[in-house]
Amino acid sequence: MNHEHQPQTPEHKTTPAEIAQDLVAAINAAVTIEAGVRIGLLYNDHGPAVIAYTRLPDTNLEDPDLARNFSEAYVATHPSRTAAIEAELTDQGWIAATEEHCNRHGIPPGLLQWNHDAVWGAMNEMYDLVDYAGRIYVFWK
């Protein structure tokens, strides 16, 4: 997959009807009937994350291995940017390590603050982040 492009991040869509319209658009964007069926089946298994995945500029909707490609790329879904950042800090072990360091050295709680903009920037370097349907979808680059 070519990762030189930024993923498209359309406006928030929150109603089931709007999401259904996007699913139909993704299926209709497929050139072959088989590819459209693959998209529909993948959506049945993974929901709106599939629509977010189809928004990445390097996603090949015609690839017979679309389901495998999605599974290898998909990392997580978060309800917000803040939740995604907090999950990344936790998953990397940075929150626990920082709290341990602060406790060990007597640094008062709340003295150190995470720079969420910097963490978000680092996440954008590591992942394709798609803001879709009021959620943040995370994919490996």
Disulfide bonds with the S-S distance in Angstrom:
none
